[in-house]
């Protein structure tokens, strides 16, 4: 009987250790997930800024072309 109780106690200690390990692992996963989310948010912000800059640059180029053609059309219509 005493051997059975010792075996049960030993198994309970192992289970307690396993639960502690699981809690530690879960905490690490939560921290990792939080960092991943933050990195994702920052990366998306940077990517969005680059897209906006590209669109703005292209818009500026197109506006210059339109102005050039409008000026040329105006010049030709005066002749």
Steps between C-alpha positions, in 0.01 A plus 500: 500500500780733594674432167183585311468830689864584424442421133188718493688780675785469250260516207324801653836677531574424133159634401561812709836551327339446159229755579766749607686442174179547303427829676853621430469399135164672471645821643785487245251441220290795611805728505606372158152555359494853637837576340382348172188716502703812572748418223214436260339834584830684456576322173157577360540862601836524324365325192199731488729803523710371210189441289374849580835655407507305174146607410580861588814491285315351206218750540751785496659365181161465334396849608815642342423316176140622500615856560751471217235372259245757612754774444581364155130473411443856621795620294375322189144627543628859509665465160 
